[in-house]
Amino acid sequence: QVQLVESGGGLVHPGGSLRLSCAASRSIFIIGTMGWYRQAPGNQRELVAVITRGGITNYTESVKGRFTISRNNGKNTVYLQMDSLKPEDTAAYYCNAYPSRLDYWGQGTPVTVSS
């Protein structure tokens, strides 16, 4: 059983920044590739970014150049640095393994981008 706890969300103006954190209850090195996902109201959950055990990253097109995923295997924590935020980034953000596992979903952290 793995518990993933997301934090760092909040209300931010367009163009602002937030840094999300995801703390895992067990080794993320063992888990392997990790991802950040988001779900906006009325929409399906979508994959935002992934990072392999060794640090190779990939992003969905809409966040490329604005978001940065990173991980600290020693601290069992995954991060998502979000810059130049847009209203369309408003969503609940979740971390999970990639591919996602149903039993890993946490509560998420809400991000609202609004003026």
JOGINOR-V457461 format. One record per residue. N is the residue number from 0. PSI is psi in whole degrees, -180 to 180 (NA if undefined). Layout:
BEGIN
{{N	PSI} {N	PSI}}
END
This chain:
BEGIN
{{0	134} {1	135} {2	130} {3	126} {4	114} {5	148} {6	168} {7	-4} {8	174} {9	-167} {10	130} {11	150} {12	155} {13	137} {14	-10} {15	-176} {16	153} {17	152} {18	116} {19	148} {20	150} {21	111} {22	128} {23	149} {24	-6} {25	176} {26	121} {27	-19} {28	-41} {29	-40} {30	-44} {31	-131} {32	133} {33	155} {34	156} {35	137} {36	162} {37	154} {38	114} {39	155} {40	128} {41	-2} {42	163} {43	156} {44	137} {45	152} {46	132} {47	-47} {48	152} {49	156} {50	130} {51	172} {52	-36} {53	0} {54	8} {55	134} {56	159} {57	149} {58	151} {59	150} {60	-37} {61	-15} {62	-2} {63	134} {64	-10} {65	-35} {66	148} {67	122} {68	141} {69	170} {70	150} {71	99} {72	-32} {73	-30} {74	1} {75	44} {76	139} {77	142} {78	156} {79	107} {80	123} {81	116} {82	164} {83	48} {84	146} {85	157} {86	-33} {87	-6} {88	-7} {89	124} {90	171} {91	132} {92	135} {93	150} {94	158} {95	172} {96	166} {97	121} {98	154} {99	153} {100	132} {101	-36} {102	4} {103	-12} {104	133} {105	-161} {106	-18} {107	172} {108	131} {109	139} {110	125} {111	123} {112	110} {113	148} {114	NA}}
END
